[in-house]
């Protein structure tokens, strides 16, 4: 279980760092700012998780591999950002992958620390959304979890699948793959299908009429670049 959680953590760290670095490049940050943002986006969720369950100091602080993974990802994004931007919805797709991996890793680590099933699922969700919240706050944006298509719900579904798999005595790897696949599929379907949770009627009308946009969308339009 420890090896699986570590593998999921490091993979999620790398993917989330790519998303954070790409978002920083779009906002015109320098190399230092990009590396700081990639580390914050990659490790914030795991740090919050470890503090809440009492696994202190957090792994992201103790283990040099977390810093190395986020730094390598930031440098890759800095060097090959043009190629990354050619992907459809690059930030959102990397973010969806990181969300899935961290939601699963968070739930499995919470189960390893003998939290109740409900709290393990909630902690998995918190682990998944933490990095995106930190990234958006550092970029002075409304966090994606508060305004975008299904985000926290997708993380909660993936974490709940891991908890259910543990209750059904499935192997940790099977539960992890199933939970990550479910979270990623829901998030990607929400992106392309424009699935949202219910909003107040008047706000929904303004949103659908196109008269109201989020701050980051407005800045992207101002620069003449497509919001991905």
N, C-alpha and C positions, 0 to 999 in steps of 0.2 A: 504493500500500500504506500509506504514512504517513497519508494522508487517511482511508482506511478504518479503520485502527486507532484514529485519533483520534476518529472518529465513534462507533465501537463503545465506546471508552473513556468518552466523555462521556455517551452514552446509558446505559451500564451504571452509571456514577457516579450519575446522576439516579435511576435505578430502585432501586439498592441503598440510596441515601440515603433514599428513601421508606420502604423496609422497615426501615432502622435507626431512623429517626425515629418510625415507628409503634410499634416495639417499645419505644422509650424512653418514649413517651407512656403506654403500658400500664403501665410501671413507675413512673409518677408523676414523671418528671424535669421540671425547669423548662426554659424556652426555651433557656438556654445549654447545659444538658446535652443537650437534644435535638439542637442544632446540632453539638455536639462528636461525639455518637454517629453522626449522619448522615454527617459527614465521615470518621470512622474506619471505618464500615461500607463507605462508598463507595470509599475510596482505599487501604485497607491492602493489598489484593491486588495492585493495580497498583504500589504502592511496593516490595513484596517482589519482584515480577517484575523491575522495572527495576534494582534493586540486584543481583540475581542475574545478570543478563545484562550488567551494566556500563553501563547507560544512566543514568548519574548526572550531576547530581542528578535524581531521579525527576520525571516529568512532573507529578505531583500537587503537587510543591513549586514547580516552575518556572512552570507555566502557571496563571494566575489563573482560567481557565475551570473547572477542577476544583473549586476552592473555591466559585465562584459557583454551579455546578450543584448541589453538595451543599447549599449554604445555601438556595437557592431551593426545593429539594425538602423540606428540613427545615421551612421556613416554610409551605409548602403543606400538609404533614402536620399541622403545629401548628394551622393555621387551619381546615382541613377534615377533621380526623381522624374526626369523626362520620360523614361521607359515605364515607370510606375504609373504616371499620369495617363498613359495610353490605355490602361485598363478601364473598363466601365465601372464607374463608382468606386475608385480605388480606396479612398479612406473608409467608406462604409463597409466594403467587403473585408478589408483587413480588420476593421473594428468588429465586424460580426464574427470572424474567426476567433479573435481574442476574447470576445464576450463568451463564446461557447466554451472555450478551453478553461477560462478562469471560473465560470459558473460551475463547471464539473469539478475542477480541482478544489474549489472552495467547499463544495458540498462533501466531497470525499474526505477532506482534511477535518471538517467538522464532525463527520461520522467517526473518524479515527479518534477524536477527542471525546467521543461518547456523548455528543449533544443529541437532543431529541430529534426525531425525523423532521418535525415542522421547523425547528430552529436551524437544522442543518440545511434545509432547502432555502430558508431566508438568508442564511449566511452565504450560501453559494450565489444567490442573486446579488447580494451586496458586493461580493468579491468581483463579480463580473462587471458591474456598472461603475465600480469605484474609479478605475483608470480613466474611463471616458469623462466622468464628472471632473476629475482633476485636470485633464487636458483642456476641457472647455472653459473651466474657470480661469486657468492661466492665460487663455486666449481671449478672455473677456467676452465669452459667449454664454447664452443660456444653455445649460447642459442638454445634450441630446436626449437623455432619459426623460426630460420634462416636456419635450416638444416634438420629438420625431415619431416615426412609425413604431410599431411594437418593439420595445427595447427591454425594459425591465421584465415584462411579461415573458419574453422569450428566454431570458436568463433564468427566471423562476421555473419555467417549464423544464429546461434542461437540468437544473439542479434537482427538481422534484423527480425526474426520471431516474437520476442516480440514487436518490433515497429509496424510490420504489424498487429499483433493482436490488439494493441491499436487503430490503425486506423480503424479497422473493428469493434470496440466496443466490443471485446471479454472481458471476465472477466480477471483480472490480473493473477489469478491462472491458468486459461486455457492457456493463452499466455506464462506463465512461464514454465509450463509443456511441452508445444509444443516446445518452443525454446530450453529448456535444452535437451529434447529428440533428437531433430535434431542435435544439436552440439555434443552430446555424440555419437550418431550413426555415424556421419561423421568421428569423430576422431577415433573411434574403427575400422570402416571399412578401414580407411586410414592405421592404424597400421597393420592390418592383410592382407590387400590387397596391401600394399606397394605403396600407392598412393602418388605421389609427384607433385608439380608444375613444369612446364618446367624448365630445366636447359640448360646451354650452351652445345652444342653437344659434345665437347671434354671432358668436365667435366662429362657428362653423361656416356660416354664410359669408362672412368676410374672408375667411380662408379660401373657400371655394371660388369666390369672385376674383381672387388674385390681388385684392387691394391691400392685403396685409402679408408681410413676409417677416422672417426672422432676421435678426441683425446680421448674422453671418451670410445669409442668402443675399441680403441687400449689398453687402460689401463685395461679394463675388460678382454680382451683376454690375456693380460700379466698375470693377476691373475688367468687365467684358469676358468673364470666364464662367463656364458652366459649373453650377454647384453639384458636387458629387457626394 
